[in-house]
Amino acid sequence: MGLDRARSLSPRRRSRPTRHQEDFPRPKKGHTRRRLHIATVLLLIPFVSLGLWVARWAWQERPTDICSARLDPLELWEGTHPMNVARRKLYDDLGAQLDHSGLMLGKEQTQGLDARSLFRERDGRVEPALQPLQVPVRAVVLHVGEAAAARTLSATVERHLSPLAQDAGLWLQDPSKYHATLFHASAHQFPVEASSAEVATELKAVERSAVHLCPIEVVLERVIATPTGNVLACWQILGGSEPEAVRRALRGALPRAPPAEHQTVQDAAILHTTLARLLRLPTAPAAGRVLRSGAPDGAALLRSAVARISAELCGLRATLPTLWYVEEEDLLALALNGRVRKHPVQMLCQRPPPLIANVDTVQKVAANQFPFS
């Protein structure tokens, strides 16, 4: 009896497991390891997603590297293309204005006009506020007539800018009317009246000049936004006539035109196309909040959007052979889908004739100038 009791009190004796311990057996080692792997993967998923998101936005914020890879092989900045270098500097300065000033919507947008005078809201949609002109604006513009390029520009701009715009907050230009303004024969701030006969004479003069101008081969260098919300495609020249040469020819063909200081386009080298106009302050997509005028984050949102547009589109090429001599009966009719008469003029790239056509003419001129020879 004493021996049995001693055994029952021995610490080496294993107690019989209770009922609830038998119901939950220990997991095997393989099962434990598998569960740890699953838990690790679940913990890593948010970090991987965050890393991919950061990488995506970092890529989108660096269009310079992407565009350099596309544009540098074209040798646009070599010594034989000084106007391209001048344009690049000009676009640098235009793009920097948004950084310096912030986004200042409601200020002057185009030719001394602001958004309140150019647009109005109706039924939750924006529409142009067309203003008839007593003296039509007459201008020569370069039509971006390659339909595929125009559609690509329009679709990309809409995809990236629409998320920033509230209702009635974005005006997209009609891609069929994309153009770059070259020269004004009459501007709304400096009107030059003309009869129908004088308009016909101007058109003939433009046609004569265009015979010796060449179709302009362009490549998109970048897309920028201005502090007033205008989104611009900035072009470089691959071949054909230089915009500065075209403007010089038009100045000679249209002597009654406003002087240089009253031309809408002040820089002779620039070639840009307005793609869209942001009319309201952007909405932060994540927070759904409207940003105040001049807020750094508002400018950052717009700058980020145009950076992504540039990264997609830089290097886009087009050959533009057509000038439009336009008569705008409404203010900014081309931009606002108003009343406009368009007269297409083709650049034919023919060599100009010699100043003196034949030997007989040379002899007559010599006889008149040197009668005693």
C-alpha positions in Angstrom: 0.0 0.0 0.0 2.8 2.4 0.9 4.6 1.6 -2.4 1.5 2.3 -4.5 1.0 5.7 -2.8 4.6 6.6 -3.4 4.3 5.9 -7.1 1.2 8.0 -7.3 3.0 11.0 -5.8 6.1 10.6 -8.0 6.8 13.7 -10.3 7.8 11.4 -13.2 4.3 10.0 -13.4 2.3 11.4 -16.3 -1.1 12.6 -15.5 -3.8 11.5 -17.8 -5.0 14.3 -20.1 -8.3 15.8 -19.4 -11.2 15.6 -21.8 -10.8 19.1 -23.4 -7.1 18.5 -24.1 -7.9 15.4 -26.1 -10.4 17.3 -28.2 -7.7 19.7 -29.5 -4.6 17.8 -30.6 -1.3 19.6 -31.2 -0.9 20.8 -34.8 1.8 19.1 -36.8 5.0 21.0 -37.6 4.3 21.2 -41.4 0.9 22.8 -40.7 2.5 25.5 -38.5 5.1 26.4 -41.1 2.4 26.7 -43.8 0.4 29.0 -41.6 3.4 31.2 -41.0 4.1 31.4 -44.7 0.5 32.5 -45.4 0.6 35.1 -42.7 3.9 36.5 -44.1 2.4 36.8 -47.6 -0.7 38.5 -46.2 1.5 41.0 -44.4 3.6 41.7 -47.4 0.7 42.3 -49.8 0.1 45.9 -48.6 3.8 46.8 -48.7 4.2 45.4 -52.2 1.1 47.3 -53.4 2.4 50.5 -51.9 5.7 49.9 -53.6 4.1 49.4 -56.9 2.0 52.5 -56.5 5.0 54.6 -55.6 7.0 53.2 -58.5 4.1 54.0 -60.8 3.8 57.6 -59.7 7.6 58.0 -59.7 7.7 56.9 -63.3 4.9 59.2 -64.2 6.6 62.1 -62.5 9.8 61.7 -64.6 8.8 62.5 -68.2 12.2 64.2 -68.8 14.1 60.9 -68.9 11.4 59.3 -71.0 11.2 62.1 -73.5 15.0 62.4 -73.7 15.2 58.8 -74.8 12.7 59.5 -77.6 13.9 63.0 -78.7 17.7 62.9 -78.3 18.2 60.5 -81.3 16.5 63.1 -83.5 19.4 65.5 -82.8 17.0 68.4 -82.3 19.5 70.4 -80.2 22.5 70.2 -82.5 24.2 73.3 -83.8 22.3 73.2 -87.1 19.0 73.7 -85.3 19.4 77.0 -83.3 15.6 77.7 -83.4 14.8 74.4 -81.7 17.2 75.4 -78.9 15.5 78.8 -78.7 12.1 77.1 -78.5 13.3 74.7 -75.9 14.4 77.6 -73.7 11.1 79.3 -74.3 9.1 76.2 -73.3 11.3 75.9 -70.1 10.3 79.4 -69.2 6.6 78.8 -69.9 6.5 75.6 -67.9 8.3 77.2 -64.9 5.5 79.9 -64.6 3.2 77.3 -62.9 5.9 76.6 -60.3 6.5 80.2 -59.6 2.9 81.5 -59.5 0.8 78.5 -58.6 -2.6 77.9 -60.2 -4.4 81.2 -60.5 -7.7 80.4 -62.3 -10.0 83.3 -62.9 -7.2 85.6 -64.0 -6.5 86.6 -67.6 -6.5 83.5 -69.8 -6.3 84.5 -73.5 -5.7 87.8 -75.2 -6.7 89.8 -72.1 -9.8 87.7 -71.4 -10.6 85.5 -68.4 -12.7 82.4 -68.0 -15.8 84.3 -66.8 -16.0 86.2 -70.0 -15.3 83.2 -72.2 -17.5 80.4 -70.7 -20.7 80.0 -68.8 -22.4 77.0 -67.1 -25.7 75.7 -68.2 -27.4 72.5 -66.8 -24.2 71.4 -65.2 -22.2 71.7 -68.3 -19.8 74.3 -69.6 -20.4 76.1 -72.8 -18.7 79.0 -74.6 -20.0 82.5 -74.2 -19.7 83.6 -77.8 -19.2 87.3 -78.4 -19.9 88.6 -82.0 -17.2 90.9 -83.4 -17.9 94.0 -85.4 -14.6 93.5 -87.2 -13.8 89.8 -87.8 -10.5 88.6 -86.6 -8.4 87.5 -89.6 -5.5 85.2 -89.0 -3.2 82.6 -90.5 -2.9 79.4 -88.5 -1.1 76.1 -89.0 -3.8 73.4 -89.0 -2.9 70.2 -87.1 -4.6 68.2 -89.8 -3.3 64.6 -89.2 -6.5 63.1 -87.7 -4.7 60.2 -86.0 -2.3 62.6 -84.1 -5.2 64.9 -83.2 -7.3 62.0 -81.8 -4.4 60.7 -79.8 -3.7 64.2 -78.3 -7.4 64.7 -77.4 -8.0 61.3 -75.9 -4.9 61.4 -73.7 -5.6 64.9 -72.4 -9.2 64.0 -71.6 -8.1 60.8 -69.7 -5.6 62.6 -67.5 -7.4 65.9 -66.9 -11.0 64.8 -66.4 -10.3 63.2 -62.9 -9.1 66.7 -61.8 -12.1 68.6 -63.0 -15.4 69.1 -61.3 -18.6 69.3 -63.3 -18.2 72.1 -65.9 -14.6 72.5 -64.8 -12.8 71.6 -68.1 -13.1 72.8 -71.7 -11.5 70.5 -74.3 -10.6 72.0 -77.6 -12.2 70.4 -80.7 -9.4 68.2 -82.1 -10.6 68.8 -85.7 -9.7 72.5 -85.1 -6.3 72.0 -83.4 -4.0 74.7 -84.7 -1.0 76.9 -84.0 -1.5 80.6 -84.5 1.1 82.1 -86.8 0.1 85.6 -87.7 -2.8 88.1 -87.4 -4.0 90.3 -90.2 -6.5 91.8 -87.8 -6.7 91.2 -84.1 -9.6 91.8 -81.7 -7.4 94.2 -79.6 -6.1 95.9 -82.8 -8.8 95.5 -85.5 -8.0 96.3 -89.1 -11.2 96.7 -91.2 -11.3 95.1 -94.6 -13.8 95.0 -97.4 -14.6 91.7 -99.1 -12.3 92.7 -101.9 -9.5 93.4 -99.5 -10.1 90.1 -97.8 -9.8 88.4 -101.2 -6.6 90.3 -101.8 -5.2 89.1 -98.5 -6.1 85.5 -99.2 -4.3 85.7 -102.6 -1.2 87.2 -101.0 -1.2 84.3 -98.5 -1.6 81.8 -101.3 1.4 83.3 -103.2 3.6 83.1 -100.1 2.6 79.5 -99.4 3.7 78.4 -102.8 7.3 78.9 -101.6 6.8 77.6 -98.1 7.2 73.9 -97.2 5.1 71.6 -95.2 6.2 71.6 -91.5 7.3 68.4 -90.0 6.7 68.6 -86.2 7.4 66.5 -83.2 5.9 67.0 -79.8 8.5 68.0 -77.2 6.3 68.3 -74.2 2.9 69.3 -72.8 2.8 72.1 -70.2 0.1 74.0 -68.2 0.1 77.7 -67.5 -1.0 79.3 -64.2 -4.3 80.3 -65.8 -5.1 76.7 -66.6 -4.3 76.5 -70.3 -2.8 73.2 -71.4 -0.4 73.5 -74.4 1.2 71.1 -76.8 4.7 72.5 -77.5 6.2 71.5 -80.9 9.7 71.2 -82.3 10.6 71.3 -86.0 12.0 68.3 -87.8 11.9 69.7 -91.3 10.1 72.1 -93.6 9.7 75.8 -93.1 10.6 77.4 -89.8 7.7 79.2 -88.1 9.9 82.3 -87.9 10.3 82.2 -91.7 6.6 81.6 -92.2 5.8 84.6 -90.0 8.3 86.8 -91.9 6.8 85.8 -95.2 3.3 86.6 -93.9 4.4 90.0 -92.7 5.6 90.8 -96.2 2.4 89.5 -97.7 0.1 91.4 -95.4 1.5 94.9 -95.0 -1.7 96.2 -93.4 -1.5 93.8 -90.5 -1.1 94.9 -86.9 2.6 95.7 -86.0 4.7 93.3 -84.1 3.9 94.7 -80.7 0.1 94.1 -81.3 0.5 90.6 -82.7 -1.1 88.0 -80.4 1.9 85.7 -80.7 4.9 87.7 -79.6 7.7 85.2 -80.1 8.5 84.4 -83.7 10.0 80.9 -82.9 7.1 79.5 -80.8 4.8 76.8 -82.2 2.2 75.7 -79.7 -1.4 74.3 -79.7 -4.0 74.9 -77.0 -5.5 71.5 -76.1 -7.7 72.3 -73.1 -8.6 74.9 -70.5 -9.0 74.1 -66.8 -11.8 76.4 -65.6 -12.2 75.4 -62.0 -9.7 74.6 -59.3 -8.8 70.9 -59.4 -10.3 68.3 -57.0 -7.8 66.2 -55.0 -8.9 62.7 -56.2 -8.1 60.9 -52.9 -9.8 63.4 -50.6 -12.5 64.8 -52.9 -11.7 68.3 -51.6 -11.5 71.5 -53.7 -8.1 73.2 -53.6 -7.9 77.0 -53.0 -6.5 79.3 -55.7 -2.7 79.5 -55.7 -2.4 76.4 -53.4 0.8 74.5 -54.1 -1.0 71.2 -54.1 -3.4 72.5 -56.8 -0.5 73.4 -59.0 1.1 70.0 -58.2 -2.0 68.1 -59.3 -2.1 69.9 -62.6 1.7 69.6 -63.1 1.5 65.9 -62.4 -1.2 65.4 -64.9 0.6 67.2 -67.7 3.8 65.3 -66.8 2.0 62.1 -67.4 0.5 63.4 -70.7 4.1 64.4 -71.8 5.4 61.0 -70.8 2.8 59.3 -73.1 2.9 61.7 -76.0 6.4 63.2 -76.4 7.9 62.2 -79.7 4.5 62.2 -81.4 5.1 63.3 -85.0 3.0 64.9 -87.7 3.5 66.5 -91.1 1.4 69.7 -91.4 1.1 71.0 -95.0 -2.0 73.2 -94.6 -2.4 76.8 -93.5 -5.8 78.2 -92.7 -6.6 81.8 -93.5 -9.5 82.3 -91.1 -12.2 84.9 -90.5 -13.5 84.7 -87.0 -16.9 86.4 -86.6 -17.0 85.5 -82.9 -14.3 86.2 -80.5 -11.9 83.1 -80.3 -14.2 81.3 -82.7 -11.7 78.6 -83.5 -11.1 77.8 -79.9 -14.8 78.1 -78.8 -16.5 76.5 -81.7 -18.0 79.8 -82.9 -18.6 81.2 -86.3 -15.6 81.1 -88.5 -14.8 80.9 -92.2 -11.7 78.8 -93.0 -9.8 79.1 -96.3 -7.3 76.2 -96.6 -4.0 77.2 -98.2 -1.4 74.5 -99.2 2.3 75.0 -98.7 3.8 73.7 -102.0 7.6 74.1 -101.3 8.4 75.5 -104.8 11.6 77.5 -105.3 11.0 81.2 -105.8 11.7 82.4 -109.4 14.9 84.3 -110.1 14.7 88.0 -109.7 15.4 88.6 -113.4 13.8 86.0 -115.6 15.7 86.1 -118.9 18.6 87.6 -120.9 16.4 90.2 -122.7 15.3 91.6 -119.3 18.9 91.8 -118.2 19.8 93.7 -121.3 17.0 96.1 -120.9 17.8 96.8 -117.3 21.5 97.3 -118.2 20.6 99.7 -121.0 18.4 101.8 -118.7 21.0 101.9 -115.9 24.0 102.4 -118.1 22.8 104.3 -121.3 26.4 105.2 -122.4 28.0 101.9 -122.1 
